[in-house]
Amino acid sequence: MRALITGGAGFIGSHLTEALLAAGHEAIVLDDLSTGRVENLAAVKGHPRLELTEGSVMDEALVRKLMAGADVVYHLAAAVGVRLILDQPVGTIETNIVGTETVLRMARETRPRVVLASTSEVYGKNDRVPLSEEDDRVLGPTTKSRWSYACSKAIDEFLGLAYHREYQLPVTIVRFFNTIGPRQTGRYGMVVPRFVRQALDGGPITVYGDGHQSRCFTDVEDAVRATIALSLAAQAVGEVFNVGTTHELTIGALAERVRALAGSASPIVLVPYEEAYQPGFEDLRRRVPDIRKAERIAGYRPRVSLDETLKRVIEHLRDTGRG
């Protein structure tokens, strides 16, 4: 199988690229390296079935060229992270929507299988437990840029499903729920690498809000395994799937777990959202996925425990200093 991975030098993309190569497939990576890193692909550098191109997913001619002969396209290139979204709202919207539209339009010509990476953010403030793929989206006002990312990814989903319905393009959408693991950066607000970096440095571990908000953290290996399985499942075409784990814990408890596993004496300090982000910042209390659909269609079941993932992240940051 020949696969094009946009954003393939990023956090999830690099792990997906490694998994595809390990399974005997060809991997063509397109990444503008704005948030991705060549170093993320160090383990497969020089691999005979890897092709890496630096460029934009919004470059129509380049996407058309790289997509030629591809059996599947994994579209992961996107602006991600709360901090980046708040700091660069225009770029977030343009990258997510224009990039996805470019991929879909080029795919209509050559008709590969297309897997669009989406996010649990599309559910917005809906704190129903668990969240199923058909649940409503509950978003804040357009005056709060925090919701622009959720809206841009929802438009990506609408576009993908529209291309499937109108042009019969084989599209599958995966909604990632708080994917974590080695190589994830804390530069743009990702909580686990930020906590780990703070714990290793010995400074305060800063928990935004009251620490009682809860999430379900998914190991990147589980997310990648689900993504590949869904890309190969005929029944997944034209469908949306939650990809995550149902193990829920509060952010305060996460900070305590990171501190313990890192052997750190760092104090845990609460920081109001207004200080961490911007006045009027909105967050949600709980976000738990219903993953039965992915289990039914692709046999997906999370395998990696949270402690094991956290240990891997801690080891990676200790060894590389990057996060």
FIKEMAR-981215 format. One record per residue (C-alpha): residue number from 1; chain; x, y, z. Coordinates in Angstrom, 1 decimal, decimal comma, padded with zeros to 4 digits, always signed. Last residue first. Layout:
// FIKEMAR-981215
<NUM A <X Y Z>>;
...
***
This chain:
// FIKEMAR-981215
<323 A <+008,8 +018,5 +024,6>>;
<322 A <+012,4 +018,1 +023,8>>;
<321 A <+015,1 +017,4 +026,4>>;
<320 A <+016,0 +014,3 +024,4>>;
<319 A <+016,6 +011,6 +027,0>>;
<318 A <+014,7 +013,0 +029,9>>;
<317 A <+011,9 +014,2 +027,7>>;
<316 A <+011,6 +010,7 +026,1>>;
<315 A <+011,8 +008,9 +029,5>>;
<314 A <+009,0 +011,1 +030,9>>;
<313 A <+006,8 +010,6 +027,9>>;
<312 A <+007,3 +006,8 +028,0>>;
<311 A <+006,5 +006,8 +031,8>>;
<310 A <+003,3 +008,8 +031,1>>;
<309 A <+002,3 +006,2 +028,5>>;
<308 A <+002,8 +003,3 +030,8>>;
<307 A <+000,9 +005,1 +033,6>>;
<306 A <-002,0 +005,8 +031,2>>;
<305 A <-002,3 +002,1 +030,3>>;
<304 A <-001,7 +000,9 +026,7>>;
<303 A <-004,2 -001,5 +025,1>>;
<302 A <-007,1 +000,6 +023,8>>;
<301 A <-009,7 -001,6 +022,0>>;
<300 A <-010,5 -001,3 +018,3>>;
<299 A <-012,0 -004,2 +016,5>>;
<298 A <-012,5 -002,2 +013,4>>;
<297 A <-016,2 -001,9 +012,9>>;
<296 A <-017,6 -002,9 +016,3>>;
<295 A <-014,7 -001,5 +018,3>>;
<294 A <-014,7 +001,8 +016,4>>;
<293 A <-018,5 +002,0 +017,1>>;
<292 A <-018,1 +001,1 +020,7>>;
<291 A <-015,7 +004,0 +021,4>>;
<290 A <-018,1 +006,3 +023,4>>;
<289 A <-015,8 +009,1 +024,4>>;
<288 A <-015,4 +011,0 +027,7>>;
<287 A <-015,1 +014,7 +027,9>>;
<286 A <-015,8 +016,4 +031,3>>;
<285 A <-015,8 +019,9 +032,7>>;
<284 A <-015,6 +022,1 +029,6>>;
<283 A <-013,5 +025,2 +029,0>>;
<282 A <-014,3 +028,8 +028,3>>;
<281 A <-011,8 +031,7 +028,3>>;
<280 A <-013,5 +034,9 +029,4>>;
<279 A <-010,3 +036,9 +029,8>>;
<278 A <-007,4 +035,2 +028,0>>;
<277 A <-005,1 +032,2 +028,3>>;
<276 A <-003,3 +031,2 +031,5>>;
<275 A <-004,2 +034,3 +033,5>>;
<274 A <-007,9 +034,2 +032,6>>;
<273 A <-007,9 +030,4 +033,1>>;
<272 A <-007,0 +030,8 +036,7>>;
<271 A <-003,7 +029,1 +037,7>>;
<270 A <-003,6 +026,3 +040,3>>;
<269 A <-000,2 +025,3 +041,6>>;
<268 A <+001,1 +021,8 +042,1>>;
<267 A <+004,4 +021,9 +043,9>>;
<266 A <+007,4 +020,1 +042,3>>;
<265 A <+009,0 +017,3 +044,4>>;
<264 A <+009,5 +015,1 +041,4>>;
<263 A <+010,0 +011,4 +041,2>>;
<262 A <+008,8 +011,6 +037,6>>;
<261 A <+006,1 +008,9 +038,2>>;
<260 A <+004,9 +010,8 +041,3>>;
<259 A <+004,8 +014,2 +039,7>>;
<258 A <+003,1 +012,9 +036,6>>;
<257 A <+000,4 +011,2 +038,7>>;
<256 A <-000,2 +014,3 +040,8>>;
<255 A <-000,6 +016,4 +037,7>>;
<254 A <-003,0 +013,9 +036,2>>;
<253 A <-005,0 +013,9 +039,5>>;
<252 A <-005,4 +017,7 +039,1>>;
<251 A <-006,4 +017,3 +035,5>>;
<250 A <-009,2 +014,9 +036,5>>;
<249 A <-009,3 +011,3 +035,4>>;
<248 A <-011,3 +009,3 +032,9>>;
<247 A <-010,4 +005,9 +031,4>>;
<246 A <-012,8 +005,6 +028,5>>;
<245 A <-010,1 +005,6 +025,8>>;
<244 A <-009,9 +007,3 +022,5>>;
<243 A <-010,8 +007,2 +018,9>>;
<242 A <-014,4 +008,4 +018,2>>;
<241 A <-015,4 +007,4 +014,7>>;
<240 A <-017,2 +009,1 +011,8>>;
<239 A <-018,5 +007,2 +008,8>>;
<238 A <-018,6 +007,5 +005,0>>;
<237 A <-016,3 +004,6 +004,6>>;
<236 A <-015,8 +002,6 +007,8>>;
<235 A <-017,6 -000,5 +006,6>>;
<234 A <-014,8 -001,2 +004,1>>;
<233 A <-012,3 -001,4 +007,0>>;
<232 A <-008,7 -000,6 +005,9>>;
<231 A <-008,6 +003,0 +007,0>>;
<230 A <-010,4 +002,0 +010,2>>;
<229 A <-007,6 -000,4 +011,1>>;
<228 A <-004,9 +002,2 +010,3>>;
<227 A <-006,6 +004,8 +012,5>>;
<226 A <-007,2 +002,4 +015,3>>;
<225 A <-003,6 +001,3 +015,5>>;
<224 A <-002,5 +004,9 +015,3>>;
<223 A <-004,7 +006,0 +018,2>>;
<222 A <-003,6 +003,0 +020,3>>;
<221 A <+000,1 +003,8 +019,6>>;
<220 A <-000,6 +007,5 +020,5>>;
<219 A <-001,8 +006,5 +024,0>>;
<218 A <-005,2 +008,0 +024,7>>;
<217 A <-006,0 +010,4 +027,6>>;
<216 A <-009,5 +010,7 +028,8>>;
<215 A <-010,4 +014,1 +030,3>>;
<214 A <-011,6 +015,6 +033,5>>;
<213 A <-012,1 +019,2 +034,9>>;
<212 A <-011,5 +019,2 +038,6>>;
<211 A <-008,1 +021,0 +038,4>>;
<210 A <-009,6 +024,3 +039,5>>;
<209 A <-008,6 +026,2 +036,4>>;
<208 A <-005,2 +025,7 +034,8>>;
<207 A <-002,9 +023,3 +036,6>>;
<206 A <+000,7 +024,6 +036,8>>;
<205 A <+003,3 +022,1 +037,9>>;
<204 A <+005,7 +024,4 +039,8>>;
<203 A <+009,4 +024,1 +039,1>>;
<202 A <+011,5 +021,0 +039,5>>;
<201 A <+012,6 +020,9 +035,9>>;
<200 A <+011,5 +017,3 +035,5>>;
<199 A <+008,1 +018,1 +036,9>>;
<198 A <+007,7 +021,2 +034,7>>;
<197 A <+008,6 +019,3 +031,6>>;
<196 A <+006,2 +016,4 +032,6>>;
<195 A <+003,4 +018,8 +033,2>>;
<194 A <+003,9 +020,6 +029,8>>;
<193 A <+004,3 +017,3 +028,0>>;
<192 A <+000,9 +016,2 +029,5>>;
<191 A <-001,0 +019,4 +029,0>>;
<190 A <-000,6 +020,3 +025,4>>;
<189 A <-000,7 +024,2 +025,4>>;
<188 A <+001,1 +025,0 +022,2>>;
<187 A <+004,7 +024,6 +023,2>>;
<186 A <+004,0 +021,4 +025,2>>;
<185 A <+005,2 +019,2 +022,4>>;
<184 A <+004,2 +015,6 +021,7>>;
<183 A <+007,3 +013,6 +020,7>>;
<182 A <+006,5 +010,7 +023,2>>;
<181 A <+002,8 +010,1 +024,0>>;
<180 A <-000,6 +011,7 +024,2>>;
<179 A <-003,9 +011,7 +022,3>>;
<178 A <-006,6 +013,8 +023,9>>;
<177 A <-009,6 +012,3 +022,2>>;
<176 A <-009,1 +011,8 +018,4>>;
<175 A <-012,1 +012,1 +016,1>>;
<174 A <-011,5 +009,8 +013,1>>;
<173 A <-013,3 +010,6 +009,8>>;
<172 A <-013,5 +008,1 +006,9>>;
<171 A <-013,8 +009,2 +003,2>>;
<170 A <-014,2 +007,0 +000,1>>;
<169 A <-015,1 +009,7 -002,5>>;
<168 A <-018,6 +008,9 -003,7>>;
<167 A <-018,7 +012,4 -005,4>>;
<166 A <-021,8 +013,9 -003,7>>;
<165 A <-022,1 +011,8 -000,6>>;
<164 A <-018,4 +011,2 +000,0>>;
<163 A <-017,3 +014,7 -000,9>>;
<162 A <-020,1 +016,0 +001,5>>;
<161 A <-018,8 +013,8 +004,3>>;
<160 A <-015,3 +015,2 +003,9>>;
<159 A <-016,5 +018,8 +003,7>>;
<158 A <-018,8 +018,4 +006,7>>;
<157 A <-015,9 +016,9 +008,7>>;
<156 A <-013,5 +019,7 +007,7>>;
<155 A <-016,2 +022,2 +008,6>>;
<154 A <-016,3 +020,5 +012,1>>;
<153 A <-012,5 +020,9 +012,3>>;
<152 A <-012,8 +024,6 +011,6>>;
<151 A <-015,7 +025,0 +014,1>>;
<150 A <-013,8 +023,3 +016,9>>;
<149 A <-010,7 +025,4 +016,1>>;
<148 A <-012,7 +028,6 +016,1>>;
<147 A <-014,1 +027,8 +019,6>>;
<146 A <-011,2 +029,3 +021,6>>;
<145 A <-011,7 +032,5 +019,5>>;
<144 A <-014,4 +033,7 +021,8>>;
<143 A <-016,4 +036,3 +019,9>>;
<142 A <-017,9 +033,5 +017,8>>;
<141 A <-020,0 +032,5 +020,8>>;
<140 A <-019,6 +029,1 +022,7>>;
<139 A <-020,3 +025,7 +021,2>>;
<138 A <-022,5 +022,8 +021,9>>;
<137 A <-022,2 +020,0 +019,3>>;
<136 A <-024,9 +017,4 +019,4>>;
<135 A <-024,3 +013,7 +019,8>>;
<134 A <-024,1 +011,4 +016,8>>;
<133 A <-020,5 +010,2 +017,2>>;
<132 A <-021,2 +009,3 +020,9>>;
<131 A <-020,1 +011,2 +023,9>>;
<130 A <-020,1 +009,2 +027,1>>;
<129 A <-020,9 +011,0 +029,3>>;
<128 A <-022,6 +014,3 +028,1>>;
<127 A <-020,4 +017,3 +028,6>>;
<126 A <-021,4 +019,1 +025,5>>;
<125 A <-019,2 +022,2 +025,7>>;
<124 A <-017,6 +021,8 +022,3>>;
<123 A <-018,3 +018,4 +020,6>>;
<122 A <-016,0 +019,4 +017,8>>;
<121 A <-013,1 +019,5 +020,3>>;
<120 A <-013,1 +015,7 +020,3>>;
<119 A <-010,9 +016,0 +017,2>>;
<118 A <-010,7 +015,4 +013,5>>;
<117 A <-008,2 +013,5 +011,4>>;
<116 A <-009,5 +012,8 +007,9>>;
<115 A <-008,9 +009,4 +006,4>>;
<114 A <-009,1 +009,4 +002,6>>;
<113 A <-009,1 +006,2 +000,4>>;
<112 A <-007,6 +007,2 -002,9>>;
<111 A <-009,8 +008,6 -005,7>>;
<110 A <-007,2 +010,1 -008,2>>;
<109 A <-009,2 +013,2 -009,2>>;
<108 A <-011,5 +013,5 -006,2>>;
<107 A <-008,4 +013,2 -004,0>>;
<106 A <-007,1 +016,5 -005,3>>;
<105 A <-010,3 +018,2 -004,2>>;
<104 A <-010,3 +016,4 -000,9>>;
<103 A <-006,7 +017,4 -000,1>>;
<102 A <-007,2 +021,0 -001,1>>;
<101 A <-010,4 +021,3 +001,0>>;
<100 A <-008,6 +019,9 +004,0>>;
<99 A <-005,8 +022,4 +003,6>>;
<98 A <-008,2 +025,3 +003,1>>;
<97 A <-010,2 +024,4 +006,2>>;
<96 A <-007,5 +023,5 +008,7>>;
<95 A <-004,8 +025,8 +007,5>>;
<94 A <-007,0 +028,8 +007,0>>;
<93 A <-008,8 +028,6 +010,3>>;
<92 A <-005,7 +028,1 +012,4>>;
<91 A <-003,7 +030,7 +010,4>>;
<90 A <-006,4 +033,3 +011,2>>;
<89 A <-006,6 +032,4 +014,9>>;
<88 A <-002,8 +032,6 +015,5>>;
<87 A <-002,3 +033,3 +019,3>>;
<86 A <-005,5 +031,7 +020,5>>;
<85 A <-005,3 +028,7 +018,3>>;
<84 A <-001,6 +028,3 +019,0>>;
<83 A <-002,2 +028,3 +022,8>>;
<82 A <-005,1 +025,8 +022,5>>;
<81 A <-003,2 +023,3 +020,5>>;
<80 A <-003,4 +022,3 +016,9>>;
<79 A <-003,1 +023,8 +013,4>>;
<78 A <-003,6 +021,0 +011,0>>;
<77 A <-001,9 +018,4 +008,8>>;
<76 A <-003,3 +015,0 +009,7>>;
<75 A <-004,8 +013,9 +006,4>>;
<74 A <-004,1 +010,2 +006,0>>;
<73 A <-004,3 +009,5 +002,3>>;
<72 A <-004,8 +006,0 +001,0>>;
<71 A <-003,9 +004,1 -002,2>>;
<70 A <-001,5 +006,8 -003,4>>;
<69 A <-000,5 +006,6 -007,1>>;
<68 A <-000,4 +010,4 -007,5>>;
<67 A <-001,0 +012,0 -004,1>>;
<66 A <+002,4 +013,5 -004,0>>;
<65 A <+002,0 +015,4 -007,3>>;
<64 A <-001,6 +016,6 -006,6>>;
<63 A <-000,5 +017,8 -003,1>>;
<62 A <+002,4 +019,7 -004,7>>;
<61 A <+000,2 +021,3 -007,3>>;
<60 A <-002,4 +022,3 -004,8>>;
<59 A <+000,0 +023,9 -002,2>>;
<58 A <-002,4 +024,2 +000,8>>;
<57 A <-000,9 +021,1 +002,3>>;
<56 A <+002,3 +023,1 +002,5>>;
<55 A <+005,8 +021,9 +001,9>>;
<54 A <+008,7 +019,9 +003,1>>;
<53 A <+008,7 +016,5 +001,3>>;
<52 A <+009,7 +013,2 +003,0>>;
<51 A <+009,7 +009,9 +001,1>>;
<50 A <+009,9 +006,7 +003,1>>;
<49 A <+010,1 +003,2 +001,5>>;
<48 A <+013,9 +003,0 +001,4>>;
<47 A <+014,2 +004,1 +005,0>>;
<46 A <+016,9 +006,8 +005,2>>;
<45 A <+015,6 +008,2 +008,5>>;
<44 A <+013,1 +005,8 +010,0>>;
<43 A <+014,0 +006,3 +013,7>>;
<42 A <+014,8 +010,0 +013,1>>;
<41 A <+011,2 +010,7 +011,9>>;
<40 A <+010,4 +013,0 +014,8>>;
<39 A <+013,7 +014,7 +014,2>>;
<38 A <+012,3 +016,1 +011,0>>;
<37 A <+010,0 +018,1 +013,2>>;
<36 A <+006,3 +019,0 +013,1>>;
<35 A <+004,9 +022,3 +014,3>>;
<34 A <+005,8 +024,6 +011,4>>;
<33 A <+007,6 +021,7 +009,7>>;
<32 A <+005,6 +022,2 +006,4>>;
<31 A <+004,9 +018,5 +006,3>>;
<30 A <+004,2 +016,0 +003,5>>;
<29 A <+005,2 +012,4 +004,2>>;
<28 A <+005,0 +009,7 +001,5>>;
<27 A <+005,0 +006,3 +003,3>>;
<26 A <+005,2 +003,0 +001,4>>;
<25 A <+003,8 +000,0 +003,3>>;
<24 A <+005,6 -003,0 +004,9>>;
<23 A <+003,8 -003,0 +008,3>>;
<22 A <+006,8 -001,4 +009,9>>;
<21 A <+006,6 +001,4 +007,3>>;
<20 A <+003,0 +002,0 +008,2>>;
<19 A <+003,7 +002,0 +011,9>>;
<18 A <+006,6 +004,5 +011,5>>;
<17 A <+004,5 +006,9 +009,5>>;
<16 A <+001,6 +006,7 +012,0>>;
<15 A <+004,1 +007,5 +014,8>>;
<14 A <+005,4 +010,5 +012,8>>;
<13 A <+001,8 +011,7 +012,0>>;
<12 A <+000,7 +011,6 +015,7>>;
<11 A <+003,4 +014,0 +016,8>>;
<10 A <+004,2 +015,8 +013,6>>;
<9 A <+006,5 +014,7 +010,8>>;
<8 A <+003,6 +013,1 +008,8>>;
<7 A <+001,5 +016,3 +008,8>>;
<6 A <+000,0 +015,0 +005,5>>;
<5 A <+000,5 +011,3 +005,3>>;
<4 A <+000,4 +009,8 +001,8>>;
<3 A <+000,1 +006,1 +001,7>>;
<2 A <+001,2 +003,5 -000,9>>;
<1 A <+000,0 +000,0 +000,0>>;
***
